[in-house]
């Protein structure tokens, strides 16, 4: 029972691979990534390294990896190799437009990399499931039409940035390949993901709010400077996301082409700081100007891609549900403490 994970030396996909190996002692994992395992990933996979194979190659160049994959009896694929050009969180980062640095590379990896893997997948007679790891970035900034409801998978899709555009294109390409060649395919749309193995890599340098709050709290900050305490997000621990994807990989049948995998409700910065303070007593949040803020968020973004995602599809089909967010945040803080340096963040301004 071998799973191919593309992008598996990074954040989300490394956790998916590790959870796959931990779910069954007979499971095996093949990672295809342009980067080898870094020191953190080597330690992370060390207990299961006898069931792991890593192929270092450019996903857009199948001549460099197709022959190596042929040596493995791959039955499942989770395709997550991507370039993630996101920049938000502080005033300095908000002024930067990372998509302008290498737009052609974003489209090449995020779209043509998907095509390359699908081309290989359609030649595999024993392949049971292909899951494309998309993103909530495919959604609009508003919706649903009835305020207060979580965002469903149908409708409300209108990406405006290259990242979301490339993700939606790959979703549609994945679905069409499934129709054309009889592949069992689906795409997953995670909300804002944080947690285990969240660190800077060659393809991703972005920290969601729970990551920032957890690190600032554990680094000894007595107060977290924010421009607002009311901004919200649907935040999902990466291990919960991995379990959801595994449920979809193993499901006997999938009824839909796209599934939200999210917490299913929003939490505010005020909520997150309050839960972090239960682990680090005395921690508070202080509202300050945007240029001084450790965390800069827009409190008006409360729906669409920024709001709660409807998770009824995956829950009804597989029974999957995430842990309570408070419990998951505490687990992440414990993991950071137990693994110093793995996801260390840049020093706080003024510290």
Buried (B, 14 or more C-beta within 10 A) or exposed (E): BBBBBBBBBBBBBBBBBBBBBBBEEEBBBBBBBBBEBBEBBEEBBEEBBEBBBBBBBBBBEBEBBBEBBEEBEBBBBBBBBBBBBBBBBBEEBBEEEBBEEBEEEBBBBBBBBBBBBBEBBBEBEEBBBBBBBBBBBBBBBBBBEEEEEBBBBEEBBBBEBBBBBBBBBBBEBBBEBBEEBEBBBBBBBBBBBBBBBBBBBEBBBBBBBBBBBBBBBBBEBEBBBBBBBEBBBBBBBBBBBBBBBBBBBBBEEBEEBBBBBBBBBBBBBBBBBBBBBEBBEEBEBBEBEEEBBBBBBEEEBBBBBBBBBBBEBBBEBBEBBBBEBBEBBBBBBEBBEEBEEBBEBEEBEEE
